């Protein structure tokens, strides 16, 4: 029989361990599109804050951008999964990410009892960007993170707020760039030496060739797992980004299934977890 008391006792050591620690959460995929999952995520993030953990949320919004562009009659063009972003497209990106999507997430967290504040990488020069250069094509206003200034994020966290960050950066000339949300979350986590970087995805995590979940991966194992075909496709850049984050000071990276309610809490507050954790062997 399930014992609620045992469950609560299991949680207590983790609350103590992670008290006052920073956790950067990349929020995207189906978890953002389903109403029940949005509510579940917002409650989970609010709970983290109430038990003394400092979550920072970085969100995507690709489907919403595509929908807005379609309504405005602007064609969406992609190259290797990256949205080619001209000036007109960039205006829509800013409107959707820093406006509609960001404020909807903030509203939902606030409804769930948290105190969220929506910002973008442009605010307080959080994300200094540079143009992403490709050999075969000009991506336009697509950027890479050049530098992170986390000062405002720390101030907000220390004052009891949950920062919700839209992945838009700005260069020295004031030009705004559309940046991959995974990259922004990783860069912010590195700049803050976060306790955890958590990617909410539409899959359970990294799986072996038989389709079974791999619960833990050491960074030293990643190259061989890619070379032998265990890690493939879109999981490769996510795992390599995780490897980079761990090697640059993030304690652990977690890849979990955001389509399962409360997976965030299960990964943080239970011994077994629900996804894949990536870490450096001590």
MARRO-614131 format. One record per residue (C-alpha): residue number from 1; residue in one letter; x, y, z. Coordinates in pm, 1 decimal. Layout:
! MARRO-614131
<site><seq>NUM</seq><type>a</type><px>X</px><py>Y</py><pz>Z</pz></site>
...
//
This chain:
! MARRO-614131
<site><seq>1</seq><type>x</type><px>0.0</px><py>0.0</py><pz>0.0</pz></site>
<site><seq>2</seq><type>x</type><px>121.3</px><py>350.7</py><pz>-83.7</pz></site>
<site><seq>3</seq><type>x</type><px>224.6</px><py>534.4</py><pz>232.0</pz></site>
<site><seq>4</seq><type>x</type><px>209.4</px><py>913.1</py><pz>209.2</pz></site>
<site><seq>5</seq><type>x</type><px>420.2</px><py>942.4</py><pz>523.2</pz></site>
<site><seq>6</seq><type>x</type><px>705.4</px><py>742.1</py><pz>370.8</pz></site>
<site><seq>7</seq><type>x</type><px>685.7</px><py>960.2</py><pz>61.2</pz></site>
<site><seq>8</seq><type>x</type><px>718.4</px><py>1277.5</py><pz>267.8</pz></site>
<site><seq>9</seq><type>x</type><px>1009.1</px><py>1135.0</py><pz>468.3</pz></site>
<site><seq>10</seq><type>x</type><px>1191.7</px><py>1052.0</py><pz>144.1</pz></site>
<site><seq>11</seq><type>x</type><px>1155.4</px><py>1412.0</py><pz>27.5</pz></site>
<site><seq>12</seq><type>x</type><px>1298.3</px><py>1578.3</py><pz>339.2</pz></site>
<site><seq>13</seq><type>x</type><px>1670.5</px><py>1503.6</py><pz>279.8</pz></site>
<site><seq>14</seq><type>x</type><px>1645.2</px><py>1649.6</py><pz>-70.2</pz></site>
<site><seq>15</seq><type>x</type><px>1479.2</px><py>1967.2</py><pz>54.7</pz></site>
<site><seq>16</seq><type>x</type><px>1765.0</px><py>2008.1</py><pz>301.4</pz></site>
<site><seq>17</seq><type>x</type><px>2030.3</px><py>1927.5</py><pz>38.2</pz></site>
<site><seq>18</seq><type>x</type><px>1896.5</px><py>2168.6</py><pz>-222.9</pz></site>
<site><seq>19</seq><type>x</type><px>1785.3</px><py>2452.7</py><pz>6.1</pz></site>
<site><seq>20</seq><type>x</type><px>1887.5</px><py>2790.3</py><pz>-147.8</pz></site>
<site><seq>21</seq><type>x</type><px>2036.7</px><py>2616.5</py><pz>-454.9</pz></site>
<site><seq>22</seq><type>x</type><px>1970.8</px><py>2740.5</py><pz>-808.6</pz></site>
<site><seq>23</seq><type>x</type><px>1803.4</px><py>2511.9</py><pz>-1061.4</pz></site>
<site><seq>24</seq><type>x</type><px>1766.1</px><py>2622.6</py><pz>-1422.7</pz></site>
<site><seq>25</seq><type>x</type><px>1470.8</px><py>2459.8</py><pz>-1598.6</pz></site>
<site><seq>26</seq><type>x</type><px>1430.1</px><py>2457.2</py><pz>-1977.3</pz></site>
<site><seq>27</seq><type>x</type><px>1053.1</px><py>2451.3</py><pz>-2035.8</pz></site>
<site><seq>28</seq><type>x</type><px>925.1</px><py>2357.6</py><pz>-2378.6</pz></site>
<site><seq>29</seq><type>x</type><px>767.2</px><py>2094.0</py><pz>-2599.8</pz></site>
<site><seq>30</seq><type>x</type><px>427.0</px><py>1940.5</py><pz>-2527.1</pz></site>
<site><seq>31</seq><type>x</type><px>446.1</px><py>2047.6</py><pz>-2161.5</pz></site>
<site><seq>32</seq><type>x</type><px>381.3</px><py>2403.5</py><pz>-2281.5</pz></site>
<site><seq>33</seq><type>x</type><px>94.6</px><py>2315.9</py><pz>-2514.7</pz></site>
<site><seq>34</seq><type>x</type><px>-130.5</px><py>2105.3</py><pz>-2288.9</pz></site>
<site><seq>35</seq><type>x</type><px>-341.7</px><py>2293.8</py><pz>-2032.2</pz></site>
<site><seq>36</seq><type>x</type><px>-315.5</px><py>2027.8</py><pz>-1759.4</pz></site>
<site><seq>37</seq><type>x</type><px>60.3</px><py>1998.7</py><pz>-1804.0</pz></site>
<site><seq>38</seq><type>x</type><px>100.5</px><py>2378.0</py><pz>-1789.1</pz></site>
<site><seq>39</seq><type>x</type><px>-87.8</px><py>2384.8</py><pz>-1460.4</pz></site>
<site><seq>40</seq><type>x</type><px>113.0</px><py>2091.2</py><pz>-1322.8</pz></site>
<site><seq>41</seq><type>x</type><px>444.0</px><py>2251.9</py><pz>-1419.8</pz></site>
<site><seq>42</seq><type>x</type><px>345.2</px><py>2583.3</py><pz>-1262.7</pz></site>
<site><seq>43</seq><type>x</type><px>251.2</px><py>2416.5</py><pz>-935.1</pz></site>
<site><seq>44</seq><type>x</type><px>577.3</px><py>2220.6</py><pz>-932.6</pz></site>
<site><seq>45</seq><type>x</type><px>789.4</px><py>2532.2</py><pz>-988.6</pz></site>
<site><seq>46</seq><type>x</type><px>596.3</px><py>2723.2</py><pz>-722.2</pz></site>
<site><seq>47</seq><type>x</type><px>647.9</px><py>2438.4</py><pz>-476.1</pz></site>
<site><seq>48</seq><type>x</type><px>1022.3</px><py>2438.0</py><pz>-541.8</pz></site>
<site><seq>49</seq><type>x</type><px>1034.7</px><py>2805.2</py><pz>-449.8</pz></site>
<site><seq>50</seq><type>x</type><px>827.4</px><py>2756.2</py><pz>-134.8</pz></site>
<site><seq>51</seq><type>x</type><px>1064.3</px><py>2486.4</py><pz>-1.6</pz></site>
<site><seq>52</seq><type>x</type><px>1364.4</px><py>2714.1</py><pz>-47.4</pz></site>
<site><seq>53</seq><type>x</type><px>1494.7</px><py>2616.0</py><pz>-390.9</pz></site>
<site><seq>54</seq><type>x</type><px>1554.7</px><py>2890.2</py><pz>-649.4</pz></site>
<site><seq>55</seq><type>x</type><px>1416.3</px><py>2787.1</py><pz>-990.6</pz></site>
<site><seq>56</seq><type>x</type><px>1490.8</px><py>2990.3</py><pz>-1303.2</pz></site>
<site><seq>57</seq><type>x</type><px>1272.9</px><py>2904.5</py><pz>-1603.2</pz></site>
<site><seq>58</seq><type>x</type><px>1390.8</px><py>2943.8</py><pz>-1964.4</pz></site>
<site><seq>59</seq><type>x</type><px>1121.1</px><py>2875.6</py><pz>-2221.4</pz></site>
<site><seq>60</seq><type>x</type><px>1090.5</px><py>2808.8</py><pz>-2590.9</pz></site>
<site><seq>61</seq><type>x</type><px>795.4</px><py>2881.5</py><pz>-2816.8</pz></site>
<site><seq>62</seq><type>x</type><px>860.7</px><py>2752.9</py><pz>-3167.8</pz></site>
<site><seq>63</seq><type>x</type><px>505.9</px><py>2631.6</py><pz>-3243.2</pz></site>
<site><seq>64</seq><type>x</type><px>353.5</px><py>2960.0</py><pz>-3125.4</pz></site>
<site><seq>65</seq><type>x</type><px>596.8</px><py>3157.4</py><pz>-3343.2</pz></site>
<site><seq>66</seq><type>x</type><px>507.8</px><py>2941.6</py><pz>-3643.2</pz></site>
<site><seq>67</seq><type>x</type><px>137.2</px><py>2994.4</py><pz>-3582.3</pz></site>
<site><seq>68</seq><type>x</type><px>176.1</px><py>3372.4</py><pz>-3551.9</pz></site>
<site><seq>69</seq><type>x</type><px>384.9</px><py>3390.9</py><pz>-3871.1</pz></site>
<site><seq>70</seq><type>x</type><px>123.1</px><py>3189.2</py><pz>-4057.9</pz></site>
<site><seq>71</seq><type>x</type><px>-154.3</px><py>3427.7</py><pz>-3947.4</pz></site>
<site><seq>72</seq><type>x</type><px>53.0</px><py>3721.9</py><pz>-4070.8</pz></site>
<site><seq>73</seq><type>x</type><px>128.9</px><py>3555.4</py><pz>-4403.2</pz></site>
<site><seq>74</seq><type>x</type><px>503.0</px><py>3525.9</py><pz>-4335.5</pz></site>
<site><seq>75</seq><type>x</type><px>661.5</px><py>3203.3</py><pz>-4457.1</pz></site>
<site><seq>76</seq><type>x</type><px>859.9</px><py>2995.9</py><pz>-4206.4</pz></site>
<site><seq>77</seq><type>x</type><px>1194.1</px><py>2879.6</py><pz>-4340.4</pz></site>
<site><seq>78</seq><type>x</type><px>1432.3</px><py>2642.8</py><pz>-4162.5</pz></site>
<site><seq>79</seq><type>x</type><px>1788.4</px><py>2522.4</py><pz>-4204.8</pz></site>
<site><seq>80</seq><type>x</type><px>1907.8</px><py>2225.5</py><pz>-4000.5</pz></site>
<site><seq>81</seq><type>x</type><px>1623.7</px><py>2281.6</py><pz>-3755.9</pz></site>
<site><seq>82</seq><type>x</type><px>1698.9</px><py>2653.7</py><pz>-3711.9</pz></site>
<site><seq>83</seq><type>x</type><px>1442.6</px><py>2915.7</py><pz>-3808.1</pz></site>
<site><seq>84</seq><type>x</type><px>1583.5</px><py>3159.3</py><pz>-4064.3</pz></site>
<site><seq>85</seq><type>x</type><px>1501.7</px><py>3493.3</py><pz>-3904.9</pz></site>
<site><seq>86</seq><type>x</type><px>1478.2</px><py>3810.5</py><pz>-4113.6</pz></site>
<site><seq>87</seq><type>x</type><px>1373.5</px><py>4148.1</py><pz>-3970.4</pz></site>
<site><seq>88</seq><type>x</type><px>998.9</px><py>4082.9</py><pz>-4008.9</pz></site>
<site><seq>89</seq><type>x</type><px>1028.9</px><py>3738.8</py><pz>-3854.6</pz></site>
<site><seq>90</seq><type>x</type><px>1232.6</px><py>3878.8</py><pz>-3566.4</pz></site>
<site><seq>91</seq><type>x</type><px>956.9</px><py>4125.0</py><pz>-3482.3</pz></site>
<site><seq>92</seq><type>x</type><px>715.8</px><py>3832.8</py><pz>-3452.8</pz></site>
<site><seq>93</seq><type>x</type><px>967.5</px><py>3628.7</py><pz>-3249.2</pz></site>
<site><seq>94</seq><type>x</type><px>998.4</px><py>3911.8</py><pz>-2996.7</pz></site>
<site><seq>95</seq><type>x</type><px>622.5</px><py>3966.7</py><pz>-2987.4</pz></site>
<site><seq>96</seq><type>x</type><px>548.5</px><py>3598.8</py><pz>-2927.6</pz></site>
<site><seq>97</seq><type>x</type><px>837.8</px><py>3494.4</py><pz>-2700.6</pz></site>
<site><seq>98</seq><type>x</type><px>885.4</px><py>3805.7</py><pz>-2486.3</pz></site>
<site><seq>99</seq><type>x</type><px>514.7</px><py>3891.7</py><pz>-2502.2</pz></site>
<site><seq>100</seq><type>x</type><px>249.2</px><py>3624.3</py><pz>-2539.7</pz></site>
<site><seq>101</seq><type>x</type><px>432.9</px><py>3307.8</py><pz>-2432.7</pz></site>
<site><seq>102</seq><type>x</type><px>639.0</px><py>3463.6</py><pz>-2155.2</pz></site>
<site><seq>103</seq><type>x</type><px>344.0</px><py>3637.0</py><pz>-1993.6</pz></site>
<site><seq>104</seq><type>x</type><px>122.6</px><py>3328.7</py><pz>-2017.1</pz></site>
<site><seq>105</seq><type>x</type><px>383.4</px><py>3128.6</py><pz>-1823.9</pz></site>
<site><seq>106</seq><type>x</type><px>417.5</px><py>3406.3</py><pz>-1566.2</pz></site>
<site><seq>107</seq><type>x</type><px>40.1</px><py>3426.3</py><pz>-1525.7</pz></site>
<site><seq>108</seq><type>x</type><px>7.1</px><py>3051.3</py><pz>-1476.9</pz></site>
<site><seq>109</seq><type>x</type><px>284.7</px><py>3036.3</py><pz>-1214.8</pz></site>
<site><seq>110</seq><type>x</type><px>133.0</px><py>3330.4</py><pz>-1029.6</pz></site>
<site><seq>111</seq><type>x</type><px>-210.4</px><py>3161.0</py><pz>-1036.1</pz></site>
<site><seq>112</seq><type>x</type><px>-43.6</px><py>2855.5</py><pz>-881.4</pz></site>
<site><seq>113</seq><type>x</type><px>86.8</px><py>3056.2</py><pz>-586.4</pz></site>
<site><seq>114</seq><type>x</type><px>434.4</px><py>3151.4</py><pz>-708.7</pz></site>
<site><seq>115</seq><type>x</type><px>573.5</px><py>3498.0</py><pz>-774.5</pz></site>
<site><seq>116</seq><type>x</type><px>703.2</px><py>3491.3</py><pz>-1130.5</pz></site>
<site><seq>117</seq><type>x</type><px>860.7</px><py>3778.9</py><pz>-1323.0</pz></site>
<site><seq>118</seq><type>x</type><px>888.6</px><py>3764.0</py><pz>-1700.7</pz></site>
<site><seq>119</seq><type>x</type><px>1197.0</px><py>3901.0</py><pz>-1872.6</pz></site>
<site><seq>120</seq><type>x</type><px>1401.2</px><py>3839.5</py><pz>-2185.2</pz></site>
<site><seq>121</seq><type>x</type><px>1773.1</px><py>3822.2</py><pz>-2241.4</pz></site>
<site><seq>122</seq><type>x</type><px>1755.9</px><py>4183.4</py><pz>-2357.4</pz></site>
<site><seq>123</seq><type>x</type><px>1658.3</px><py>4305.9</py><pz>-2009.3</pz></site>
<site><seq>124</seq><type>x</type><px>1951.1</px><py>4424.3</py><pz>-1797.1</pz></site>
<site><seq>125</seq><type>x</type><px>2185.6</px><py>4288.6</py><pz>-2067.9</pz></site>
<site><seq>126</seq><type>x</type><px>2131.8</px><py>3933.6</py><pz>-1940.0</pz></site>
<site><seq>127</seq><type>x</type><px>2226.9</px><py>3770.9</py><pz>-2269.0</pz></site>
<site><seq>128</seq><type>x</type><px>2495.2</px><py>3923.9</py><pz>-2487.0</pz></site>
<site><seq>129</seq><type>x</type><px>2452.4</px><py>3763.7</py><pz>-2828.1</pz></site>
<site><seq>130</seq><type>x</type><px>2652.5</px><py>3722.3</py><pz>-3144.3</pz></site>
<site><seq>131</seq><type>x</type><px>2533.7</px><py>3626.5</py><pz>-3490.0</pz></site>
<site><seq>132</seq><type>x</type><px>2531.7</px><py>3251.9</py><pz>-3557.8</pz></site>
<site><seq>133</seq><type>x</type><px>2750.2</px><py>3188.3</py><pz>-3860.8</pz></site>
<site><seq>134</seq><type>x</type><px>2693.9</px><py>2895.3</py><pz>-4095.9</pz></site>
<site><seq>135</seq><type>x</type><px>2896.7</px><py>2800.5</py><pz>-4403.2</pz></site>
<site><seq>136</seq><type>x</type><px>2609.5</px><py>2738.4</py><pz>-4642.0</pz></site>
<site><seq>137</seq><type>x</type><px>2340.0</px><py>2987.6</py><pz>-4545.9</pz></site>
<site><seq>138</seq><type>x</type><px>2278.3</px><py>3322.3</py><pz>-4377.0</pz></site>
<site><seq>139</seq><type>x</type><px>2037.8</px><py>3253.3</py><pz>-4089.6</pz></site>
<site><seq>140</seq><type>x</type><px>1967.4</px><py>3623.0</py><pz>-4041.5</pz></site>
<site><seq>141</seq><type>x</type><px>1899.0</px><py>3726.0</py><pz>-3684.4</pz></site>
<site><seq>142</seq><type>x</type><px>1973.2</px><py>3387.8</py><pz>-3528.6</pz></site>
<site><seq>143</seq><type>x</type><px>2230.5</px><py>3415.2</py><pz>-3253.9</pz></site>
<site><seq>144</seq><type>x</type><px>2457.2</px><py>3231.3</py><pz>-3016.7</pz></site>
<site><seq>145</seq><type>x</type><px>2513.1</px><py>3324.3</py><pz>-2653.1</pz></site>
<site><seq>146</seq><type>x</type><px>2833.6</px><py>3523.2</py><pz>-2624.7</pz></site>
<site><seq>147</seq><type>x</type><px>2812.6</px><py>3612.0</py><pz>-2256.1</pz></site>
<site><seq>148</seq><type>x</type><px>2563.1</px><py>3599.5</py><pz>-1968.1</pz></site>
<site><seq>149</seq><type>x</type><px>2519.5</px><py>3867.6</py><pz>-1704.4</pz></site>
<site><seq>150</seq><type>x</type><px>2316.6</px><py>3687.1</py><pz>-1434.0</pz></site>
<site><seq>151</seq><type>x</type><px>2303.7</px><py>3972.3</py><pz>-1182.4</pz></site>
<site><seq>152</seq><type>x</type><px>1931.8</px><py>4052.1</py><pz>-1224.2</pz></site>
<site><seq>153</seq><type>x</type><px>1845.2</px><py>3681.0</py><pz>-1208.2</pz></site>
<site><seq>154</seq><type>x</type><px>2025.3</px><py>3650.4</py><pz>-875.2</pz></site>
<site><seq>155</seq><type>x</type><px>1856.3</px><py>3961.4</py><pz>-737.7</pz></site>
<site><seq>156</seq><type>x</type><px>1511.5</px><py>3837.7</py><pz>-839.2</pz></site>
<site><seq>157</seq><type>x</type><px>1574.1</px><py>3492.3</py><pz>-691.7</pz></site>
<site><seq>158</seq><type>x</type><px>1705.3</px><py>3634.0</py><pz>-365.3</pz></site>
<site><seq>159</seq><type>x</type><px>1398.5</px><py>3858.7</py><pz>-338.9</pz></site>
<site><seq>160</seq><type>x</type><px>1161.2</px><py>3563.4</py><pz>-364.3</pz></site>
<site><seq>161</seq><type>x</type><px>1073.2</px><py>3578.5</py><pz>-733.5</pz></site>
<site><seq>162</seq><type>x</type><px>1085.6</px><py>3313.5</py><pz>-1004.8</pz></site>
<site><seq>163</seq><type>x</type><px>1252.2</px><py>3456.9</py><pz>-1318.2</pz></site>
<site><seq>164</seq><type>x</type><px>1097.7</px><py>3340.3</py><pz>-1646.7</pz></site>
<site><seq>165</seq><type>x</type><px>1337.0</px><py>3412.0</py><pz>-1933.9</pz></site>
<site><seq>166</seq><type>x</type><px>1256.2</px><py>3443.6</py><pz>-2304.6</pz></site>
<site><seq>167</seq><type>x</type><px>1555.2</px><py>3334.2</py><pz>-2521.2</pz></site>
<site><seq>168</seq><type>x</type><px>1628.2</px><py>3660.0</py><pz>-2698.5</pz></site>
<site><seq>169</seq><type>x</type><px>1973.0</px><py>3820.4</py><pz>-2684.6</pz></site>
<site><seq>170</seq><type>x</type><px>2121.4</px><py>4150.8</py><pz>-2790.0</pz></site>
<site><seq>171</seq><type>x</type><px>2461.0</px><py>4244.4</py><pz>-2933.2</pz></site>
<site><seq>172</seq><type>x</type><px>2675.2</px><py>4549.7</py><pz>-2866.1</pz></site>
<site><seq>173</seq><type>x</type><px>2496.1</px><py>4742.7</py><pz>-3140.6</pz></site>
<site><seq>174</seq><type>x</type><px>2153.6</px><py>4679.8</py><pz>-2987.9</pz></site>
<site><seq>175</seq><type>x</type><px>2055.4</px><py>4421.5</py><pz>-3249.6</pz></site>
<site><seq>176</seq><type>x</type><px>1827.0</px><py>4149.4</py><pz>-3113.6</pz></site>
<site><seq>177</seq><type>x</type><px>1878.7</px><py>3780.0</py><pz>-3189.8</pz></site>
<site><seq>178</seq><type>x</type><px>1662.1</px><py>3471.2</py><pz>-3174.4</pz></site>
<site><seq>179</seq><type>x</type><px>1856.2</px><py>3208.9</py><pz>-2974.2</pz></site>
<site><seq>180</seq><type>x</type><px>1789.1</px><py>2840.7</py><pz>-2914.9</pz></site>
<site><seq>181</seq><type>x</type><px>1627.6</px><py>2804.0</py><pz>-2570.9</pz></site>
<site><seq>182</seq><type>x</type><px>1837.3</px><py>2497.7</py><pz>-2479.6</pz></site>
<site><seq>183</seq><type>x</type><px>2152.4</px><py>2701.2</py><pz>-2541.6</pz></site>
<site><seq>184</seq><type>x</type><px>2024.6</px><py>2990.9</py><pz>-2331.5</pz></site>
<site><seq>185</seq><type>x</type><px>1928.3</px><py>2762.1</py><pz>-2042.2</pz></site>
<site><seq>186</seq><type>x</type><px>2269.4</px><py>2595.2</py><pz>-2052.9</pz></site>
<site><seq>187</seq><type>x</type><px>2455.8</px><py>2927.7</py><pz>-2065.6</pz></site>
<site><seq>188</seq><type>x</type><px>2257.7</px><py>3068.4</py><pz>-1772.6</pz></site>
<site><seq>189</seq><type>x</type><px>2314.8</px><py>2752.5</py><pz>-1567.6</pz></site>
<site><seq>190</seq><type>x</type><px>2688.6</px><py>2768.8</py><pz>-1637.5</pz></site>
<site><seq>191</seq><type>x</type><px>2707.8</px><py>3138.2</py><pz>-1544.3</pz></site>
<site><seq>192</seq><type>x</type><px>2537.1</px><py>3067.5</py><pz>-1211.5</pz></site>
<site><seq>193</seq><type>x</type><px>2718.1</px><py>2736.4</py><pz>-1143.8</pz></site>
<site><seq>194</seq><type>x</type><px>2369.0</px><py>2595.8</py><pz>-1093.1</pz></site>
<site><seq>195</seq><type>x</type><px>2301.9</px><py>2288.7</py><pz>-883.0</pz></site>
<site><seq>196</seq><type>x</type><px>2093.5</px><py>2145.2</py><pz>-1165.2</pz></site>
<site><seq>197</seq><type>x</type><px>2006.2</px><py>2214.2</py><pz>-1527.2</pz></site>
<site><seq>198</seq><type>x</type><px>1683.2</px><py>2035.4</py><pz>-1618.0</pz></site>
<site><seq>199</seq><type>x</type><px>1556.3</px><py>1987.3</py><pz>-1973.2</pz></site>
<site><seq>200</seq><type>x</type><px>1184.6</px><py>1909.5</py><pz>-2003.4</pz></site>
<site><seq>201</seq><type>x</type><px>1141.4</px><py>1711.2</py><pz>-2325.3</pz></site>
<site><seq>202</seq><type>x</type><px>879.9</px><py>1490.2</py><pz>-2491.1</pz></site>
<site><seq>203</seq><type>x</type><px>1075.7</px><py>1171.3</py><pz>-2413.2</pz></site>
<site><seq>204</seq><type>x</type><px>1168.6</px><py>992.0</py><pz>-2091.1</pz></site>
<site><seq>205</seq><type>x</type><px>1538.5</px><py>1066.2</py><pz>-2135.4</pz></site>
<site><seq>206</seq><type>x</type><px>1827.3</px><py>883.2</py><pz>-2300.7</pz></site>
<site><seq>207</seq><type>x</type><px>1743.9</px><py>523.3</py><pz>-2391.3</pz></site>
<site><seq>208</seq><type>x</type><px>1964.6</px><py>228.0</py><pz>-2478.0</pz></site>
<site><seq>209</seq><type>x</type><px>1936.9</px><py>27.9</py><pz>-2801.0</pz></site>
<site><seq>210</seq><type>x</type><px>1664.6</px><py>-189.6</py><pz>-2646.3</pz></site>
<site><seq>211</seq><type>x</type><px>1456.3</px><py>116.8</py><pz>-2567.2</pz></site>
<site><seq>212</seq><type>x</type><px>1515.5</px><py>107.2</py><pz>-2192.3</pz></site>
<site><seq>213</seq><type>x</type><px>1585.0</px><py>427.9</py><pz>-2002.3</pz></site>
<site><seq>214</seq><type>x</type><px>1944.3</px><py>499.0</py><pz>-1900.4</pz></site>
<site><seq>215</seq><type>x</type><px>1903.4</px><py>662.3</py><pz>-1560.5</pz></site>
<site><seq>216</seq><type>x</type><px>2262.3</px><py>790.3</py><pz>-1518.9</pz></site>
<site><seq>217</seq><type>x</type><px>2539.5</px><py>881.1</py><pz>-1761.9</pz></site>
<site><seq>218</seq><type>x</type><px>2889.4</px><py>999.7</py><pz>-1671.9</pz></site>
<site><seq>219</seq><type>x</type><px>3028.2</px><py>1267.9</py><pz>-1902.7</pz></site>
<site><seq>220</seq><type>x</type><px>3320.7</px><py>1034.8</py><pz>-1976.8</pz></site>
<site><seq>221</seq><type>x</type><px>3074.7</px><py>784.7</py><pz>-2130.4</pz></site>
<site><seq>222</seq><type>x</type><px>2901.4</px><py>1022.7</py><pz>-2370.3</pz></site>
<site><seq>223</seq><type>x</type><px>3141.4</px><py>999.4</py><pz>-2665.5</pz></site>
<site><seq>224</seq><type>x</type><px>3127.6</px><py>620.4</py><pz>-2674.2</pz></site>
<site><seq>225</seq><type>x</type><px>2746.7</px><py>620.8</py><pz>-2645.4</pz></site>
<site><seq>226</seq><type>x</type><px>2728.9</px><py>849.9</py><pz>-2948.4</pz></site>
<site><seq>227</seq><type>x</type><px>2987.5</px><py>653.6</py><pz>-3144.1</pz></site>
<site><seq>228</seq><type>x</type><px>2816.3</px><py>318.2</py><pz>-3084.6</pz></site>
<site><seq>229</seq><type>x</type><px>2477.8</px><py>454.2</py><pz>-3191.8</pz></site>
<site><seq>230</seq><type>x</type><px>2306.4</px><py>453.0</py><pz>-2852.4</pz></site>
<site><seq>231</seq><type>x</type><px>2257.6</px><py>830.2</py><pz>-2853.2</pz></site>
<site><seq>232</seq><type>x</type><px>2124.1</px><py>943.8</py><pz>-3190.2</pz></site>
<site><seq>233</seq><type>x</type><px>1937.5</px><py>1219.3</py><pz>-3373.0</pz></site>
<site><seq>234</seq><type>x</type><px>1808.5</px><py>1518.8</py><pz>-3180.7</pz></site>
<site><seq>235</seq><type>x</type><px>1928.5</px><py>1376.1</py><pz>-2850.2</pz></site>
<site><seq>236</seq><type>x</type><px>2293.8</px><py>1423.8</py><pz>-2952.9</pz></site>
<site><seq>237</seq><type>x</type><px>2304.1</px><py>1807.0</py><pz>-2928.4</pz></site>
<site><seq>238</seq><type>x</type><px>2108.3</px><py>1798.6</py><pz>-2601.8</pz></site>
<site><seq>239</seq><type>x</type><px>2351.2</px><py>1549.4</py><pz>-2446.5</pz></site>
<site><seq>240</seq><type>x</type><px>2657.3</px><py>1735.9</py><pz>-2576.9</pz></site>
<site><seq>241</seq><type>x</type><px>2514.0</px><py>2059.4</py><pz>-2433.4</pz></site>
<site><seq>242</seq><type>x</type><px>2465.7</px><py>1875.5</py><pz>-2103.5</pz></site>
<site><seq>243</seq><type>x</type><px>2825.0</px><py>1753.8</py><pz>-2113.3</pz></site>
<site><seq>244</seq><type>x</type><px>2951.7</px><py>2107.7</py><pz>-2170.0</pz></site>
<site><seq>245</seq><type>x</type><px>2741.6</px><py>2240.3</py><pz>-1881.9</pz></site>
<site><seq>246</seq><type>x</type><px>2870.2</px><py>1979.2</py><pz>-1635.9</pz></site>
<site><seq>247</seq><type>x</type><px>3231.3</px><py>2030.4</py><pz>-1741.4</pz></site>
<site><seq>248</seq><type>x</type><px>3187.7</px><py>2404.9</py><pz>-1683.6</pz></site>
<site><seq>249</seq><type>x</type><px>3050.3</px><py>2392.4</py><pz>-1332.7</pz></site>
<site><seq>250</seq><type>x</type><px>2688.0</px><py>2274.2</py><pz>-1332.2</pz></site>
<site><seq>251</seq><type>x</type><px>2654.8</px><py>1993.3</py><pz>-1075.0</pz></site>
<site><seq>252</seq><type>x</type><px>2411.3</px><py>1774.2</py><pz>-1270.3</pz></site>
<site><seq>253</seq><type>x</type><px>2200.8</px><py>1791.1</py><pz>-1584.8</pz></site>
<site><seq>254</seq><type>x</type><px>1869.6</px><py>1607.0</py><pz>-1609.7</pz></site>
<site><seq>255</seq><type>x</type><px>1672.1</px><py>1515.9</py><pz>-1922.0</pz></site>
<site><seq>256</seq><type>x</type><px>1314.2</px><py>1428.0</py><pz>-1825.0</pz></site>
<site><seq>257</seq><type>x</type><px>972.8</px><py>1380.1</py><pz>-1980.3</pz></site>
<site><seq>258</seq><type>x</type><px>769.5</px><py>1696.2</py><pz>-1939.4</pz></site>
<site><seq>259</seq><type>x</type><px>455.8</px><py>1523.5</py><pz>-2069.9</pz></site>
<site><seq>260</seq><type>x</type><px>425.4</px><py>1333.1</py><pz>-1741.9</pz></site>
<site><seq>261</seq><type>x</type><px>267.5</px><py>1530.2</py><pz>-1457.9</pz></site>
<site><seq>262</seq><type>x</type><px>501.9</px><py>1617.3</py><pz>-1170.4</pz></site>
<site><seq>263</seq><type>x</type><px>803.3</px><py>1454.8</py><pz>-1337.3</pz></site>
<site><seq>264</seq><type>x</type><px>1003.6</px><py>1758.6</py><pz>-1227.6</pz></site>
<site><seq>265</seq><type>x</type><px>935.5</px><py>1687.4</py><pz>-859.9</pz></site>
<site><seq>266</seq><type>x</type><px>994.0</px><py>1314.0</py><pz>-897.9</pz></site>
<site><seq>267</seq><type>x</type><px>1333.5</px><py>1372.3</py><pz>-1057.0</pz></site>
<site><seq>268</seq><type>x</type><px>1448.2</px><py>1615.9</py><pz>-787.5</pz></site>
<site><seq>269</seq><type>x</type><px>1297.2</px><py>1462.7</py><pz>-474.5</pz></site>
<site><seq>270</seq><type>x</type><px>1327.9</px><py>1084.4</py><pz>-519.6</pz></site>
<site><seq>271</seq><type>x</type><px>1622.3</px><py>847.2</py><pz>-515.2</pz></site>
<site><seq>272</seq><type>x</type><px>1526.1</px><py>667.5</py><pz>-836.4</pz></site>
<site><seq>273</seq><type>x</type><px>1422.2</px><py>974.9</py><pz>-1037.8</pz></site>
<site><seq>274</seq><type>x</type><px>1231.8</px><py>945.6</py><pz>-1365.7</pz></site>
<site><seq>275</seq><type>x</type><px>1472.7</px><py>1061.0</py><pz>-1636.5</pz></site>
<site><seq>276</seq><type>x</type><px>1841.0</px><py>1060.7</py><pz>-1727.0</pz></site>
<site><seq>277</seq><type>x</type><px>2096.4</px><py>1243.8</py><pz>-1513.7</pz></site>
<site><seq>278</seq><type>x</type><px>2434.5</px><py>1346.2</py><pz>-1656.3</pz></site>
<site><seq>279</seq><type>x</type><px>2717.4</px><py>1413.0</py><pz>-1414.7</pz></site>
<site><seq>280</seq><type>x</type><px>3092.6</px><py>1429.5</py><pz>-1364.2</pz></site>
<site><seq>281</seq><type>x</type><px>3242.9</px><py>1145.3</py><pz>-1167.0</pz></site>
<site><seq>282</seq><type>x</type><px>3404.4</px><py>1282.6</py><pz>-850.6</pz></site>
//
